[in-house]
Amino acid sequence: MKKIFIFCTFIFTVLSITAYSCTGISIKTKDNKMIQARTIEFGEYNLNSRIVVSPRGKKFQSLTPSGKEDGYKWKSKYGFVGASVVYDKFIGEGINEAGLNAGLFYFPHYGSLAKFNLKDKENSIADMEVVGWILSNFSTVEEVKKGLKKIKIVNIAYDEKGNPLPTAHWRIADAKGNNIVLEIVNGGEVKIYENKAGVVTNAPDYEWHIKNLNNYVNLYAGDAKSYERNGQKIFSFGSGTGALGLPGDITPPSRFVRAFFYLNSSKMPENSYEGITQAFHIMNNFDIPIGIEYPLEHKDKIPKNLPSATQWTAVSNLSDREFYYTTMNNSQIRKIDLKKINFGTVKYKSVPMDKDDRQNIEEIKF
């Protein structure tokens, strides 16, 4: 366990100094299916993400800064499926058998957790274990809100000067359509926002992103109107001129604006199939090609075994209890139907997201 903790601390240190991006959207279909989608980006190392299947009744105990599993204890009420980050206990995104979805999104410079207190050890949960705790314990957003009052979310990794490494904020949504963003700031102040925009990225805080949308009030779907001045006709070169000024860079504020625009300018899906496929199409706009976050003097540092900084994309159908994903190695959409898993008898599993590291390519012969 100590070796794993040291390895995780190393990875968290890397995460704190390189680009670690996430973009999430929420979709509601015409037939009231609730869908959550997100990407996860990291262009420095392979996060070694795996698919985790966790049964009902599994016992958990959180890590603490000691490097031991001696924090908060709980026994899972619900089974869940999720994608891990670095270590199986650290679920980055997932859905449980009740249709509750949760995911963590990197939140540097703004997230500020309560300092770990040995006296509160039995009520302390590591920030990287929050998603697993949520998915294994609750069925609705309201239950999560109540549960948060009983625990303390703490950092488990610190830099050489004893400062906590950057933490996350969390998106939590249920099959009823409730959708919140959880942020912890100012040394433990818990803030919960109704995610009316249906979008999450990274820093700054959610409230700031909502205010920033006002800077793009001029954007709209379709084309700008042609007009004539002094005999000179001014017209669109091509379609989409209503979106002139839409930011295209990969910073969190720009991704938030772009995701909001795509989400609200695309047609409302008729059903879950359309919602799921549309979610992947929208998320494809946030794929980050490997290397673009590296300055010229560091191009030799670009890892050779990462085909993309977007290591995986996940879509959760909360209404039908389904988990879909693609990876940097294979853009084939894969599906896990939670309804077909008996969480009362299934054994805990952790399996690779891909069978191999090559894209599935179908050859068409004539």
C-alpha positions in Angstrom: 0.0 0.0 0.0 2.9 2.4 0.8 4.4 1.9 -2.7 1.0 2.6 -4.3 0.7 5.7 -2.2 4.1 7.0 -3.3 3.3 6.2 -6.9 0.0 8.1 -6.7 1.7 11.1 -5.0 4.2 11.2 -7.9 1.4 11.1 -10.4 -0.5 13.9 -8.6 2.7 16.0 -8.6 2.8 15.5 -12.3 -0.9 16.4 -12.7 -0.2 19.6 -10.8 2.3 20.9 -13.3 0.9 19.8 -16.6 -2.3 20.1 -18.6 -5.0 18.0 -17.1 -8.3 18.9 -18.7 -11.9 17.7 -18.6 -15.0 18.8 -20.4 -18.5 17.6 -19.4 -22.0 18.1 -20.8 -25.5 17.1 -19.8 -28.2 16.1 -22.3 -31.9 15.5 -21.9 -33.8 13.8 -24.7 -37.3 14.5 -25.9 -38.5 11.3 -24.2 -36.8 12.4 -20.9 -33.7 10.3 -20.9 -30.9 11.8 -18.8 -27.4 11.5 -20.3 -24.0 12.7 -18.9 -20.9 12.8 -21.0 -17.3 13.9 -20.4 -13.7 13.7 -21.7 -10.5 13.3 -19.6 -7.2 14.7 -20.9 -3.7 14.3 -19.8 -0.8 14.5 -22.2 2.1 13.6 -19.9 1.7 9.9 -19.1 -0.8 7.1 -19.5 -3.3 7.3 -16.7 -3.7 3.6 -16.9 -7.4 3.9 -16.5 -9.4 0.7 -16.1 -13.0 -0.3 -16.1 -14.1 -1.1 -12.5 -17.2 -3.2 -11.6 -17.9 -2.9 -7.9 -20.6 -5.0 -6.2 -23.2 -4.3 -3.5 -21.9 -5.0 0.0 -18.2 -4.3 -0.7 -16.3 -2.8 2.2 -14.2 0.3 1.7 -11.8 2.4 3.8 -10.3 5.6 2.5 -6.7 6.5 2.3 -5.3 9.3 4.5 -2.1 11.3 4.2 -0.3 8.6 6.2 -0.4 6.4 3.1 -2.6 3.9 4.9 -6.2 2.9 4.4 -7.2 4.2 7.9 -9.8 6.8 7.1 -13.6 6.7 6.7 -15.1 3.2 6.5 -18.2 2.3 4.6 -20.1 -0.7 3.1 -21.5 -0.2 -0.3 -25.3 0.0 -0.7 -25.2 0.1 -4.5 -23.1 -1.5 -7.1 -21.5 0.6 -9.8 -19.4 0.7 -13.0 -16.7 3.3 -13.5 -13.4 4.3 -15.2 -10.5 4.6 -12.8 -7.6 7.1 -12.9 -4.1 5.9 -11.9 -5.4 3.5 -9.2 -8.5 1.3 -9.0 -9.8 3.1 -5.9 -9.8 6.4 -7.7 -12.9 6.5 -9.9 -12.8 9.4 -12.4 -16.3 8.8 -13.8 -19.1 6.3 -13.2 -22.7 5.3 -12.8 -24.4 3.1 -10.2 -27.3 0.7 -10.5 -29.7 3.4 -9.2 -28.8 5.7 -12.1 -26.7 8.1 -10.1 -23.7 9.5 -12.0 -20.6 11.2 -10.6 -17.3 12.4 -12.0 -14.2 14.4 -10.9 -12.8 17.3 -12.8 -9.4 18.9 -12.1 -9.8 22.2 -10.2 -6.3 23.8 -9.7 -5.8 27.1 -7.9 -9.4 27.3 -6.7 -10.1 24.0 -4.9 -9.0 24.2 -1.3 -10.0 21.4 1.1 -10.0 21.2 4.8 -6.7 20.4 6.3 -6.5 16.8 7.5 -6.9 16.5 11.2 -5.9 13.2 12.9 -8.9 13.6 15.3 -11.2 13.5 12.3 -9.5 10.5 10.7 -12.6 8.3 10.9 -14.7 10.8 9.0 -12.1 11.8 6.4 -12.3 10.7 2.7 -9.5 11.3 0.2 -10.6 13.6 -2.6 -9.7 11.0 -5.2 -12.1 8.5 -3.6 -15.2 10.8 -3.5 -16.7 9.5 -6.7 -16.5 5.9 -5.5 -18.0 6.9 -2.2 -20.9 8.7 -3.9 -21.6 5.9 -6.3 -21.5 3.1 -3.7 -23.8 5.0 -1.2 -26.5 7.0 -2.8 -29.3 6.9 -5.4 -30.1 10.6 -5.8 -28.5 14.1 -5.7 -30.4 15.0 -2.5 -29.0 11.9 -0.7 -25.5 13.0 -1.7 -26.1 16.5 -0.3 -27.1 15.0 3.0 -24.2 12.6 3.0 -21.7 15.3 2.5 -22.5 16.8 5.9 -21.2 13.7 7.6 -17.7 13.4 6.1 -14.7 15.6 5.4 -13.0 15.5 2.0 -9.2 15.9 2.4 -6.0 15.9 0.3 -3.8 12.9 0.6 -0.8 14.3 -1.5 1.5 17.2 -0.7 4.4 18.9 -2.3 8.0 19.1 -0.9 7.0 22.2 1.1 4.0 20.5 2.7 1.4 22.3 0.5 -1.5 20.2 -0.7 -1.5 19.4 -4.4 -4.4 20.5 -6.5 -7.7 18.8 -6.0 -10.9 18.4 -8.0 -14.5 19.6 -8.2 -17.3 17.1 -8.9 -20.4 16.8 -11.2 -23.2 14.7 -9.7 -26.4 13.9 -11.5 -29.3 11.5 -11.0 -32.0 9.8 -13.2 -34.6 12.3 -12.1 -32.7 15.1 -13.8 -31.1 16.7 -10.8 -27.6 17.9 -11.6 -25.1 19.7 -9.4 -21.5 20.8 -9.3 -19.7 20.4 -5.9 -16.8 22.7 -5.2 -14.8 23.0 -2.0 -12.9 26.2 -1.5 -11.3 28.4 1.2 -9.9 25.5 3.3 -13.1 23.4 3.4 -16.0 25.7 2.5 -18.5 23.5 0.6 -20.4 25.1 -2.3 -23.0 23.4 -4.4 -24.3 24.8 -7.7 -27.3 23.7 -9.7 -25.8 22.9 -13.0 -28.4 24.7 -15.1 -25.9 25.3 -17.9 -25.3 21.6 -18.2 -21.6 22.1 -18.7 -18.5 21.5 -16.5 -14.8 22.1 -17.3 -12.0 23.1 -14.9 -10.9 26.3 -13.1 -12.0 28.9 -12.4 -15.1 28.1 -10.3 -18.5 27.3 -11.8 -20.0 30.6 -10.9 -17.2 32.4 -12.8 -17.9 30.3 -15.9 -21.6 31.2 -15.8 -20.8 35.0 -15.6 -18.3 34.6 -18.5 -21.0 33.3 -20.8 -22.3 36.8 -20.9 -19.2 37.8 -22.9 -20.6 35.6 -25.7 -24.2 36.8 -25.7 -23.8 37.6 -29.5 -23.3 34.0 -30.5 -26.2 32.1 -32.2 -26.7 29.1 -34.5 -26.9 29.6 -38.2 -25.7 32.5 -40.4 -25.4 36.2 -40.0 -27.6 38.2 -42.2 -26.1 39.7 -45.4 -26.4 43.4 -45.9 -25.4 46.2 -48.3 -23.6 49.5 -47.6 -22.9 52.1 -50.2 -23.5 49.6 -52.9 -21.2 47.1 -51.4 -22.8 43.7 -50.5 -21.4 42.0 -47.4 -22.2 38.3 -47.1 -21.2 35.1 -45.4 -18.3 33.1 -46.9 -19.9 29.9 -45.5 -22.3 28.6 -43.0 -22.1 29.2 -39.2 -21.3 32.9 -39.2 -23.6 33.3 -36.3 -20.8 31.7 -34.2 -18.1 34.1 -35.2 -16.1 34.8 -32.1 -16.6 31.3 -30.6 -13.3 30.5 -28.8 -11.4 27.6 -30.2 -8.5 27.2 -27.7 -8.2 24.4 -25.1 -8.4 26.6 -21.9 -11.2 25.7 -19.5 -13.1 29.0 -20.0 -13.0 28.6 -23.8 -14.0 24.9 -23.6 -16.9 25.8 -21.3 -18.2 28.4 -23.7 -17.8 26.1 -26.7 -19.5 23.2 -25.0 -22.4 25.4 -24.0 -22.8 26.7 -27.5 -22.7 23.2 -29.1 -25.0 21.8 -26.5 -27.6 24.5 -27.0 -27.4 24.9 -30.7 -27.7 21.3 -31.7 -31.1 19.7 -32.0 -32.7 18.0 -29.1 -32.3 14.2 -29.4 -35.5 12.1 -29.8 -34.4 9.2 -27.7 -31.5 7.6 -25.8 -29.8 6.3 -28.9 -29.7 9.8 -30.5 -28.7 11.3 -27.2 -25.8 8.9 -26.7 -24.4 9.3 -30.2 -24.9 13.1 -30.2 -23.0 13.2 -26.9 -20.0 11.5 -28.5 -20.2 13.8 -31.5 -20.1 16.9 -29.3 -17.4 15.5 -27.1 -15.2 14.8 -30.2 -14.9 18.6 -30.5 -12.8 18.5 -27.3 -10.3 15.9 -28.3 -6.8 17.3 -27.7 -4.1 16.1 -30.1 -1.0 14.9 -28.3 1.7 17.6 -28.1 -0.2 20.8 -28.6 0.2 21.7 -24.9 4.0 21.4 -25.2 6.1 24.5 -26.1 8.6 24.2 -28.9 11.5 23.8 -26.5 9.8 20.7 -24.9 8.7 18.9 -28.1 11.2 16.2 -27.3 9.3 15.4 -24.1 6.1 14.4 -26.0 5.4 10.8 -25.0 5.5 8.3 -27.8 3.0 5.9 -26.4 0.1 8.4 -26.2 -1.9 8.8 -29.4 -4.0 11.5 -27.9 -4.1 13.7 -24.8 -7.8 12.8 -24.6 -7.3 9.4 -22.9 -11.0 8.5 -22.8 -14.5 9.8 -23.3 -17.4 8.4 -21.3 -21.2 8.7 -21.7 -23.6 7.6 -19.0 -27.3 6.9 -19.7 -28.7 7.5 -16.3 -32.3 6.6 -17.3 -31.4 3.2 -18.7 -28.4 2.4 -16.5 -25.8 2.2 -19.3 -22.1 3.2 -19.4 -20.4 3.9 -22.8 -16.9 4.8 -23.6 -14.2 5.3 -26.2 -10.4 5.6 -25.6 -7.4 7.2 -27.2 -6.5 3.8 -28.6 -9.9 2.8 -30.0 -12.7 5.1 -31.0 -15.2 2.2 -31.2 -18.0 2.9 -28.8 -18.3 0.2 -26.1 -21.2 -0.3 -23.8 -21.8 -1.8 -20.4 -25.4 -2.5 -19.5 -25.7 -2.3 -15.7 -29.1 -3.9 -15.9 -27.4 -7.1 -17.0 -25.1 -7.2 -14.0 -26.3 -8.8 -10.8 -24.5 -6.5 -8.3 -25.6 -8.8 -5.4 -23.4 -11.7 -6.7 -20.8 -10.2 -9.1 -17.3 -10.1 -7.9 -15.2 -6.9 -7.8 -13.5 -6.6 -11.2 -10.9 -4.3 -12.7 -10.2 -4.8 -16.4 -8.3 -2.8 -19.1 -10.4 -0.3 -21.1 -8.9 -1.8 -24.3 -8.0 -5.3 -25.3 -4.9 -3.8 -27.1 -3.6 -0.4 -28.0 -4.6 -0.4 -31.7 -7.6 1.4 -33.3 -10.3 -1.0 -34.5 -10.3 -0.5 -38.3 -12.8 -2.2 -40.6 -11.7 -2.9 -44.1 -14.4 -2.6 -46.8 -13.7 -4.9 -49.7 -15.2 -4.9 -53.2 
